[in-house]
Amino acid sequence: MTSREIILGKIRKNKPDSIEHPGIPDFSWPGEDPIDRFGVKLSQIGGEVQLVESYTEALQKVDKLEGNVVKYLVSEDRVLNDEEPETTVINGELAVVENAAVFVNVDRLPERFVPFLGERLIVLVQKDKIYKHLHEAYDHLDLNQIGFGIYIAGPSATADIAQILVRGAHGPSKMEVWFYNDRK
């Protein structure tokens, strides 16, 4: 017998009994509004939630924003210029309560780095696209149709240097998620 066969034999002989997978926890919160819960979690990591009645109203609010605002709400006819925006506005596919993250299909943006430009990031998400946890969210994403996507949870933050929290070191220092009712 070779040393390899001896080692593998000992491993097989001492292999623990297999156990059944415990399943995915429910993460339920009876009676609590998922958007409220998402808002609490997002505020804990430095972001905020706004509610708007419709996508049209969200766009009207975006049009009234002051400063250099760049909107990447559709993929065509969007050209990046050399000036970094103060505010970047993008669409999100869905939101996850568990970690206060939004999923962004980066294929719909001109460049992958767009969500990380500027001081403020606003992500527009349809109200009925909020899910309790990542398992549920992935059930609603067709990953075969998405080349590259990311979850974004809150503004950029780091405490690498002297253990002092700094927001905006690697991207926006402010993040807002605007939930709207429908596309009207």
N, C-alpha and C positions, 0 to 999 in steps of 0.2 A: 504494500500500500504506500502511495506517495504521501508526502506531508500535506498536500492540498486535500486529498481524499480523507485523511485523518481529521483535519480541521473541519471540513464540511460535515463529516459524520458526527462530530461533537456538537456542531451547531444544530443539526437536525434533531439529535437526541435531546437537546436542552431547549428546543424552541418552545416558547410559551403557547398556551392554548389561545386560539383566536377568539376574539370577542366581537359581538355585533356592534356596528356603528351606532352611536347614541342618537343620531338624527340631528336636525337643525332646530335649535331653540325657537320658540315662537316670537319672542321679543314683543309681546303684546303690551299695550297700555290702554286698558279699557276706559272708554269715555273721554280720552284725551285727543285733541285735534292734532293730527300729524304735522301740520304746518306750524302750530304753536310749539310742539316738541322740537321740530327742526330748528325753529328760531332760537329757542333756548340753547340748544347745542351749538349753533353757529355763533351766538353771542359769546359763549364761553371761550371760543377760539378767535374772537376779535371781529366777527362779521355781523351783518344785520340782514333782516328780512323786511321786505315791503310787499304789500298786497295791492294789486291793481285789478280793475274790473275785467279788462280785456287786453289782448295783444296790441290793439290799436291805441288804447290809452297808454300802455307802456311806451310805445313808440312816440306818442305825443309828449310824454314826460321826458324821454330821452332828448327830443328835439329842443326842449327848454333848458337843458343842462348848460351851465356856463363853462367857458374854457375850451381847450382843445379836446374834443370828443371824437373818438373814432368808433364807428359802428361796423361790425363784421357780422351782420345778421343773415347774409346770403353769401354764397361762394363767388358768384360772378361779379365783375366790375368793381372789385375791391383791390386797390393798389396801396401798398405800404409806402409812406413817404419817409423822409429822413428824420422828421421831427417826432420825438416820442410823445404820445398823447398823455393828457392828464387823466382821462377816463377812457376805458375800453369797454364796449358793450358787445356781448356775444349771446347766442342762444345756447341753452343747455338742453340735453335730451331728457334728463330725469334728475330727481333728487333722492337722496338716501338719508332717512332720519337717523339711523344708527351712528353715523359719523359726520353728519351735517355736510355731506359732500354732494357735488353736482357732477354729472357725467357730461363731458363735452366731446362731441364727435369732431375731432380736429381736421378730418377730411373736408369739412365745410368751411374751413378757414384758409386764407391764402398761405399762411406759414404756421408751423407748429408753435412758434414762440408768441403768437398774438395774445393769448390769455395772460401773459406775464409782462406785457407792456404797460407803462403808465403807473400812476399812483393809486388808481381806483379801478376795480373790476366790477362790472355789473353783469350778472347772468340772468337771462329771462327764461323761466321754466313754467310750463303749463301746470296748473294746480293738480290735475288728476294724474300727473306723472311723478308722484311722490310715493316712495316705497319704504317699508319698515327697515329693511336690512339689505345688505349686498346680495344675498342669495335671491331674494325676491326681485331686486333690480336686474340682475343678470338674466332672469327669466323673461324680462321685457326688452332685452337688447338683442338685436340680430347681429351678432359679432361677425357673421360671414359677410355682412354688408358694410362693415366699418374697418377701414384700413388701419387707423390709428385713433385712439380715444384716450382720454385721461379723466380721472376723478380729481376735482379740486375742492379742498375743504379749507375754507377760511383764507385770510390774507397770508402772504408770505411771512414767515417768522423764523428766527433762529436765536439761540442763546449760546452759541459756540464760544464767543469771546467773553471771558470773565463771568460767564453765566448770567449775563444781562440780556433780557429779552429785547430783541430789535425786530420791529415789523417793517416789511418792505425791503429787506436786504437782498432778496432774490426775486422779487416781483412786486406786485401791488401791495401797498400797506393797508388798503381798505378793500373789502369785498362785500357786495350786496347781492342778494338773490331776490329777484322780483318775481313773485308768483302771480300768474294771471289766469282767468277762468277759461278763456277760449281764444280761438284765432280770429274772432270777429273784430 
